[in-house]
Amino acid sequence: MQNSALLMDFYALTMANSYFEQGRQDEIAYFDYFFRKVPDEGGYAVFAGLEQVLDYLENLHFSEREIEFLQQKHIFSAGFLDYLRRFHFRGDVWAVQEGSVVFPNEPLLIVRAPIIDCTLIEAFLLLTLNHQTLIATKAARIVSVAQGRGVLEFGARRAHGADAAHFGARAAYIAGVDGTSNVYSDFMCGIPALGTMAHAYVQSFDSEYEAFLQYAETYPDNTVLLVDTYDTLHQGIPNAIRVHQEYLAPRGYKLKGIRIDSGDLAYLSIRAREMLDAAGLTETKITVSNSLDEYLIKDLLLQGAKIDSFGVGERLITAKSEPVFGGVYKIVALEKDGRLIPKIKLSETLQKTTTPGFKNLWRLYDQNRKAIADVITLHDEIIDNGKPYMLFDPEYTWKTKWVTDFVAEQKLQQWFEQGERRRSAPTLAESRAYCRRELESLWNEVRRLEKPHGYYVDLSQNLWTLKQHLIERHSGKKS
């Protein structure tokens, strides 16, 4: 695997070199990864990309060739470059599990490590978690509106590069899509690769019927035909039915499915269903594609479209409607002389004021395993299931709610301890199943596409008090 040590912003190296020259290379810092806003004004996000971050941390090192490259910049000290020669990640990492449903301002990944370690890993951590969490979130929305119908990720050719295609397919699979067009993702991760033919296949024959017949002869037990190359209703579907009647049925096979890739998909799917049923092909499935997203799928189903599965491409793999996930990575504490020193960043924009300190994340569930609220606490605080707990809005503190008969679960797990991996990442299948359970724990009001109900993310009283204390101490100074 290609070494990614230099996949970072240049300022990470200039800061790290300065820390080293100041003798701070062993000073412990705490950084949080979190995001401030759900894409598409949604009610939740789906966390993905952790496995790649853990693998990166486990293997991070600088080769002699990379050291020589940095030496040629003539701004890094010889001592710092020698430090990089011996570098390996030495920190602790806590994170929520992949497939977790998550919400704004929660610490989703915490790094406790020497400050140089924390600094050097920023870019890779952000680009990995932001990309996969973005695609997983988009995929979860699409799967939700499909209402149990199949969803296939068809976006490899529209992705922003090879890694985006592969890891996008991975994230989408965690969030519930059934398969991908990307064979590499099947090879590497076991995500089912699916597909049949393109229009070029049909056009390469003298007639559409001949193309369909040759394909059926090649794949008699898995014949799915693309029927919109010329005229969907007057040629494509009749030719598909004819191939079934003249070739497949006499040999004991059935036409498995058709795909429509253009036109009025609602109308064409309804007419296609009527034509297939009239020919006795009631079990033949209809798949549609062509620039689909959650909004178009929702509209198609409201129009009564007769669709069994959706092939979703560019608008999923690029999260076209909002293609940036705003996850950030901020320092929240330092350790000095055995003491934890909380750090805060203030901002004229209230949402950009960070929450200081070493923290934990809890989710409160009711007795039916429905999520009530999340609570961010100081790391050593415990929420007791046996006692009533008061929730309060961190911004509008007079809004309070007492909850009882709940189950509180810690969402952060420790993955690294002093640079050593503590546990293996779950398998892709396990993360996918976990994501399904997480989504099922949300009320439908939180999952709806438009104007979702706001989910409560509260601070404990102790954490809120700490934050207010630091705001008051630093207010009036530059953020």
ABEGO torsion letter per residue (X at the ends): XBBAAABBBAAAAAAAAAAAAAGAAABBBBBBBBBABBBGGBABBBBBGAAAAAAAAAABBBBAAAAAAAAAAGABBAAAAAAAAABBBABBBBBBBBGBBBBBGBBABBBBBBAAAAAAAAAAAAAAAAAAAAAAAAAAAAAAAAGGBBBBBAAAAABBEAAAAAAAAAAAAAAGBABBABAAAAAAAGBBBBEBBBAAAAAABABAAAAAAAAAAABAABBBBBAAAABAAAAAAAAAAAAAAAAAAAAGBBBABBBBABEBAAAAAAAAAAAAAAAGBAABBBBBBGGBBAAAAAAAAAAGBBBABBBBBAAAAAGAABABBABBBBBABBBBGGBBBBBBBBBABAAABBBBEBBBBBBBBBAAGBBABBBBBBAABBBBAABBBBBBBAABAABBBBBBGBBBBBABBBABBGGBBABBBBBAAAAAAAAAAAAAABBAAAABABGBBBBBBBBBAAAAAAAAAAAAAABGBBX
